[in-house]
């Protein structure tokens, strides 16, 4: 009877040890991404990734006439665009925590900013525009 209890105890210890090893290795080498408080604007964004993991997330909160730049730890990322997904952001997770930030700039030019003379137009009336400047 004692032999059976000893074997059962050893088996349980081994099983617990294996599970602890599996779970601890899952969280090992994981580093966090700081989305500057805007994680909800990124599709497929996770809080952490393993070092060396290829990360792909999407930014779909896109305004018209706006240019966006994305930075990983202040280094500008090359991004692309996919229909129905938005701006595609890809990077390989380094062996440290990172900050993903974004800047945006309104790229729409106001009519008052145009140099109409460069287009052969002397005043807004020639455009048929009824604009008060």
Backbone torsions as a table, in degrees:
resi	resn	phi	psi	omega
1	UNK	NA	-42.3	179.3
2	UNK	-63.9	-38.0	-179.4
3	UNK	-61.7	-41.9	179.1
4	UNK	-65.0	-39.8	178.3
5	UNK	-66.1	-41.3	178.7
6	UNK	-64.3	-45.3	179.3
7	UNK	-62.6	-45.6	178.9
8	UNK	-60.1	-43.8	178.9
9	UNK	-63.1	-44.2	178.6
10	UNK	-62.8	-41.8	178.6
11	UNK	-62.4	-44.1	178.2
12	UNK	-62.1	-42.4	178.4
13	UNK	-62.3	-42.6	179.4
14	UNK	-64.5	-44.3	-179.8
15	UNK	-62.5	-46.4	179.0
16	UNK	-61.8	-42.3	178.8
17	UNK	-62.3	-41.4	179.0
18	UNK	-64.0	-46.7	179.7
19	UNK	-63.4	-40.7	178.3
20	UNK	-63.7	-39.4	177.3
21	UNK	-64.4	-40.7	178.9
22	UNK	-65.4	-46.9	-178.0
23	UNK	-69.8	-35.7	179.1
24	UNK	-71.2	-32.7	178.4
25	UNK	-74.4	-25.4	177.5
26	UNK	-67.9	-37.0	-178.2
27	UNK	-90.3	-12.1	179.8
28	UNK	-69.1	145.8	178.0
29	UNK	62.3	25.1	174.5
30	UNK	-99.3	136.5	-178.8
31	UNK	-127.6	150.2	-173.4
32	UNK	-90.0	155.6	174.6
33	UNK	-114.8	123.9	175.2
34	UNK	-93.5	115.6	-178.8
35	UNK	-93.9	18.5	178.8
36	UNK	55.9	39.2	177.6
37	UNK	76.3	10.1	-176.6
38	UNK	-124.8	32.7	-178.1
39	UNK	-57.8	-32.3	-177.8
40	UNK	-66.5	-14.0	178.4
41	UNK	-85.6	-9.1	-177.9
42	UNK	-106.9	125.1	176.1
43	UNK	-80.3	142.0	178.3
44	UNK	68.0	17.1	-178.8
45	UNK	-79.5	130.6	175.0
46	UNK	-109.6	161.0	-179.8
47	UNK	-76.0	-27.4	-179.3
48	UNK	-148.8	158.2	179.8
49	UNK	-140.6	157.7	175.8
50	UNK	-76.6	147.7	175.7
51	UNK	-58.2	132.4	180.0
52	UNK	88.2	-7.5	-178.6
53	UNK	-72.5	137.2	175.4
54	UNK	-78.8	120.4	-175.7
55	UNK	-108.2	131.7	173.4
56	UNK	-131.6	119.9	176.0
57	UNK	-132.1	164.7	-176.0
58	UNK	-124.6	139.6	174.5
59	UNK	-111.8	112.9	-174.5
60	UNK	-114.3	3.1	179.5
61	UNK	-87.0	70.1	-169.8
62	UNK	-104.6	129.0	176.1
63	UNK	-98.5	152.3	177.5
64	UNK	-71.5	155.7	177.2
65	UNK	54.0	39.1	-179.0
66	UNK	-133.3	133.3	176.0
67	UNK	-99.2	137.2	-178.9
68	UNK	-118.7	142.0	172.1
69	UNK	-129.1	136.0	-180.0
70	UNK	-116.7	141.1	-175.9
71	UNK	-130.1	138.4	171.9
72	UNK	-112.7	111.4	-175.0
73	UNK	51.8	47.3	176.5
74	UNK	69.0	7.5	174.7
75	UNK	-103.2	124.0	-175.8
76	UNK	-65.0	133.9	179.3
77	UNK	-96.5	144.3	169.7
78	UNK	-82.0	127.8	-178.7
79	UNK	-123.6	167.1	176.2
80	UNK	-133.8	-178.5	-179.0
81	UNK	-131.4	137.4	175.1
82	UNK	-127.3	131.4	176.6
83	UNK	-54.7	142.2	177.7
84	UNK	66.8	-3.7	177.3
85	UNK	-115.7	-38.0	-180.0
86	UNK	107.7	-154.5	179.5
87	UNK	-76.4	128.6	-177.6
88	UNK	-97.4	124.0	-179.5
89	UNK	-115.2	122.3	-178.9
90	UNK	-126.9	139.3	172.9
91	UNK	-161.1	163.4	174.8
92	UNK	-100.3	127.8	-177.0
93	UNK	-66.4	122.5	177.7
94	UNK	-78.0	-179.5	-178.6
95	UNK	-89.3	46.2	175.5
96	UNK	-165.2	164.3	175.5
97	UNK	-65.5	147.5	-178.3
98	UNK	-130.8	163.3	174.7
99	UNK	-119.2	122.7	175.4
100	UNK	-101.8	117.8	-178.8
101	UNK	-125.9	164.0	-177.2
102	UNK	-139.8	141.0	170.3
103	UNK	-121.7	150.7	177.7
104	UNK	-134.2	151.9	-178.2
105	UNK	-140.8	126.7	177.1
106	UNK	-67.4	119.6	-176.8
107	UNK	-99.9	5.3	178.5
108	UNK	-74.4	135.2	179.9
109	UNK	-97.0	127.2	177.2
110	UNK	-72.1	146.4	-179.1
111	UNK	-57.2	-35.1	-179.7
112	UNK	-69.1	-19.1	179.5
113	UNK	-84.7	-14.2	-178.7
114	UNK	-74.0	141.7	172.9
115	UNK	-96.2	88.4	-173.6
116	UNK	-61.1	-29.3	-178.8
117	UNK	-63.0	-26.7	177.2
118	UNK	-67.2	-17.2	178.9
119	UNK	-105.9	11.3	179.6
120	UNK	77.8	19.5	179.8
121	UNK	-112.2	128.1	-176.2
122	UNK	-89.8	-28.3	177.6
123	UNK	-156.0	166.9	-176.4
124	UNK	-65.9	-25.3	179.8
125	UNK	-61.1	-31.5	178.8
126	UNK	-65.9	-21.7	176.2
127	UNK	-85.2	-9.7	-174.0
128	UNK	79.5	18.6	-177.2
129	UNK	-90.8	132.8	176.0
130	UNK	-107.4	77.7	-173.5
131	UNK	-120.0	135.3	174.3
132	UNK	-98.0	125.9	-178.8
133	UNK	-99.8	NA	NA
